[in-house]
Amino acid sequence: VDKVNQVCNSIPVILTGKLDGTSCYQVRIDAIKTMDLVMEHLITLGHRDIALIGGLDTVASSYEKRKRYKQILAKYQIPCRPEYYENFGGYDYETGYSQTEKLLALDHLPTAVIGINDSAAAGVMNCIQEHGLQIPEDISVVGYDNTLICNVVTPKLTSIDYNYDHFAEKLIATVDGVYDSAPLPPLQLIEPSLILRGSTGPVKKQS
């Protein structure tokens, strides 16, 4: 942080991630808002047993998402089960698949699973289906990034869109503003959106 601030004293620095304690300009995705959108969607559909798979707490955005996930569970007085959210790993298909196998070995299965990104979510979906369960009838699945993966899996994947076009526009405008010595806010958050597809649905009623 000290070294970054030394650079900032002579050269304006614009970050696309989170770095507290610096005088850099920050333009980044609102990670907290992304989890708000996902959790509110699933809870509105009746889900209470919601798992979160993948990501590392050493990555700021993943840490913020996991923290917000637990805060929302507390807000709705939903039990917070460590076995549902301590599924750390990478950001790949293999993580999604292997961590879902652990979830499906539990006595109390989740009714919805959030993959840290679309690649992990694809692994989640394949594992669920190979165990003879249906999506979203038995378990709903949500991903992040709104990539091409969303349209090649079956059913198509509900996913967070990071609004990268607006992100790029905001970065360019910030660069221009710095160049023109215009007053700029130190932090600008990009608003995400949730793209609904066939992988999420109402929680299955108990017979």
C-alpha atoms as one frame of an Amber mdcrd trajectory, in Angstrom:
protein
   0.000   0.000   0.000   2.803   2.434   0.881   4.528   1.788  -2.435   1.279
   2.321  -4.326   0.719   5.627  -2.506   4.232   6.702  -3.413   3.400   6.147
  -7.066   0.057   7.945  -6.679   1.856  11.036  -5.408   3.366  11.580  -8.848
   1.223   9.522 -11.250  -2.576   9.101 -11.101  -3.476   5.410 -10.677  -6.820
   3.854 -11.590  -7.635   0.439 -10.123 -10.256  -2.033 -11.307 -10.092  -3.926
  -8.022 -10.175  -3.153  -4.319  -7.168  -1.742  -2.480  -7.966   0.038   0.778
  -5.722   2.709   2.225  -4.603   4.185  -1.085  -5.329   7.421  -2.906  -5.975
   5.608  -6.177  -9.126   6.031  -8.209 -11.163   2.826  -8.092 -13.627   1.665
 -10.726 -14.946  -1.776  -9.885 -17.897  -4.130  -9.898 -20.223  -3.875  -6.910
 -19.553  -7.392  -5.560 -21.925  -6.907  -2.625 -24.772  -5.959  -4.951 -24.187
  -9.097  -7.026 -24.825 -11.302  -4.011 -27.854  -9.231  -3.040 -29.362  -9.921
  -6.465 -28.624 -13.654  -6.365 -29.798 -14.273  -2.808 -32.937 -12.155  -3.085
 -33.866 -14.051  -6.256 -33.402 -17.464  -4.639 -35.085 -16.530  -1.367 -38.055
 -15.093  -3.264 -38.361 -18.498  -4.957 -38.615 -20.098  -1.519 -35.059 -21.386
  -1.149 -33.561 -21.534   2.332 -30.889 -24.192   1.837 -28.485 -22.288  -0.408
 -24.866 -23.346  -0.975 -21.965 -21.280  -2.320 -19.181 -23.051  -4.218 -15.713
 -21.977  -5.318 -13.526 -18.931  -4.892 -10.788 -17.957  -2.479 -11.108 -15.638
   0.495  -7.738 -14.142  -0.482  -9.491 -12.639  -3.525 -11.304  -9.490  -2.422
 -14.407  -9.920  -4.580 -14.868 -13.558  -3.507 -14.397 -12.603   0.144 -17.007
  -9.840  -0.184 -19.483 -12.217  -1.831 -19.076 -14.896   0.832 -19.379 -12.321
   3.612 -22.523 -10.846   2.075 -23.988 -14.314   1.571 -23.753 -14.937   5.316
 -25.151 -11.497   6.138 -28.232 -12.115   3.996 -28.837 -15.502   5.605 -28.734
 -13.778   8.994 -31.076 -11.031   7.763 -33.714 -13.616   6.864 -32.989 -15.735
   9.957 -31.939 -18.650   7.768 -29.558 -21.171   9.395 -25.990 -20.645   8.219
 -24.515 -24.082   7.548 -20.697 -24.092   7.230 -20.886 -27.166   4.999 -22.833
 -25.034   2.511 -20.341 -22.197   2.177 -16.913 -23.546   3.127 -16.574 -25.046
  -0.338 -13.453 -23.159  -1.334 -11.472 -23.978  -4.432 -10.626 -22.492  -7.752
 -12.723 -20.797 -10.356 -12.997 -23.731 -12.716 -15.270 -26.577 -13.783 -13.376
 -29.104 -11.644 -13.990 -27.091  -8.475 -17.693 -26.891  -9.201 -17.943 -30.622
  -9.853 -15.829 -31.865  -6.922 -17.351 -29.522  -4.350 -20.864 -30.426  -5.474
 -20.083 -34.104  -4.928 -19.350 -33.231  -1.299 -22.643 -31.351  -1.027 -24.615
 -34.252  -2.484 -23.107 -36.598   0.122 -24.713 -34.565   2.926 -27.819 -35.779
   4.740 -29.473 -32.382   4.214 -29.131 -31.368   0.561 -29.212 -27.749  -0.589
 -32.083 -26.705  -2.841 -29.949 -24.090  -4.608 -26.243 -23.749  -5.406 -24.351
 -20.584  -6.357 -21.207 -21.105  -8.412 -18.508 -18.453  -7.998 -18.472 -18.124
 -11.790 -20.051 -19.774 -14.826 -17.254 -22.327 -15.214 -17.727 -23.551 -11.650
 -21.506 -23.467 -12.113 -21.185 -25.719 -15.175 -19.359 -28.245 -13.008 -22.105
 -27.922 -10.395 -24.776 -28.611 -12.996 -23.042 -31.632 -14.515 -22.488 -33.212
 -11.104 -26.107 -32.665 -10.071 -27.409 -34.204 -13.288 -25.030 -37.173 -13.141
 -26.473 -37.949  -9.701 -29.921 -38.270 -11.254 -31.245 -34.934  -9.987 -33.002
 -32.339 -12.101 -32.257 -28.635 -12.507 -34.136 -26.589 -11.356 -36.795 -29.037
 -10.122 -34.526 -30.557  -7.453 -31.726 -27.978  -7.210 -31.482 -24.498  -8.715
 -28.106 -23.214  -9.926 -26.775 -19.663 -10.421 -23.468 -18.545 -11.935 -21.441
 -15.364 -12.323 -20.063 -13.608 -15.443 -22.897 -14.264 -17.935 -20.509 -15.921
 -20.367 -21.241 -18.084 -23.436 -21.340 -21.064 -21.057 -24.780 -19.911 -19.937
 -26.288 -20.731 -23.327 -24.567 -24.071 -23.987 -25.494 -25.868 -20.749 -28.914
 -27.464 -20.275 -30.965 -25.852 -18.902 -29.536 -22.438 -19.702 -27.809 -20.864
 -16.735 -29.114 -17.959 -14.670 -26.105 -15.692 -14.140 -24.879 -12.305 -12.938
 -23.964  -9.903 -15.730 -21.168  -7.507 -14.735 -22.153  -4.918 -17.357 -18.661
  -4.861 -18.853 -19.632  -2.386 -21.583 -20.540   0.210 -18.966 -17.442  -0.780
 -16.988 -15.234  -0.037 -19.997 -17.013   3.266 -20.659 -16.554   4.312 -17.040
 -12.854   3.433 -17.132 -12.306   5.452 -20.290 -14.260   8.401 -18.852 -12.164
   8.220 -15.685  -8.929   8.236 -17.668 -10.180  11.242 -19.643 -11.232  12.963
 -16.429  -7.852  12.435 -14.814  -6.120  13.736 -17.947  -8.337  16.872 -17.893
  -7.855  17.331 -14.106 -11.620  17.027 -13.624 -12.984  16.327 -10.132 -13.646
  12.590  -9.820 -15.038  10.424  -7.019 -12.399   8.116  -5.509 -14.700   5.091
  -5.897 -17.113   4.296  -8.713 -19.131   1.063  -8.506 -20.549  -0.631 -11.595
 -24.127  -1.842 -11.180 -24.557  -5.557 -12.040 -27.728  -7.296 -13.192 -29.135
 -10.808 -12.889 -30.000 -12.554 -16.157 -32.738 -15.106 -15.514 -32.730 -18.373
 -17.429 -33.936 -21.927 -16.901 -31.564 -23.103 -14.156 -33.485 -21.461 -11.300
 -37.026 -22.132 -10.183 -39.271 -22.387  -7.121 -38.132 -24.645  -4.314 -39.494
 -28.177  -4.618 -42.498 -28.781  -2.390 -42.116 -31.602   0.092 -44.505 -34.466
  -0.597
